[in-house]
Amino acid sequence: MGNIVNEISINAPIEKIWSILTDLALLDQYDPTVKKSTLISNDRTGLGAKRRVTMFDGKNWFEEKVTVFEINKALTYQLTDCSFPIKGLKHSYSFEKTGNEIKVRQVMEYTVKFGLLGKVLDSLMIRKQSDTGIKKFFAGLKQFAEKN
């Protein structure tokens, strides 16, 4: 299983950051790698809420649901289906106040498909591409939260 950890400090109230991260239909407004985020559950937010995300490349997509929802404390999304060579993925968020900013930390845990070949692909490109995508996501989140 692979792990990727990223953090960013955002100059916005925790309540604002939380509301952005937990509004499942909002992702395409701040993540530059996402073309469209569509609700596939009745709930827009909260435990069990689900979305389908189409990536900006127009080919790749994923579906995920909220599995941990502790207001302003902890949030986890679990992948339920995708077009990527991944068979299991969850990304968990934690929050820490540091001065006037909130440090948002994401830990992504994932397992690749295709056994040994998948592990080689992970070491050559999947991990790097995933990390780059997360950094773009975080930059978009920071800009969106600090601007709006």
HELIX and SHEET records of a PDB file:
HELIX    1   1 ILE A   14  THR A   22  1                                   9    
HELIX    2   2 LEU A   24  GLN A   29  5                                   6    
HELIX    3   3 GLY A  115  LEU A  121  1                                   7    
HELIX    4   4 ASP A  122  ILE A  126  3                                   5    
HELIX    5   5 ARG A  127  LYS A  147  1                                  21    
SHEET    1   A 7 GLY A   2  ILE A  10  0                                        
SHEET    2   A 7 GLU A 101  VAL A 112 -1                                        
SHEET    3   A 7 ILE A  86  THR A  98 -1                                        
SHEET    4   A 7 ALA A  74  CYS A  82 -1                                        
SHEET    5   A 7 TRP A  61  GLU A  70 -1                                        
SHEET    6   A 7 LYS A  50  MET A  55 -1                                        
SHEET    7   A 7 VAL A  34  LEU A  39 -1                                        
END                                                                             
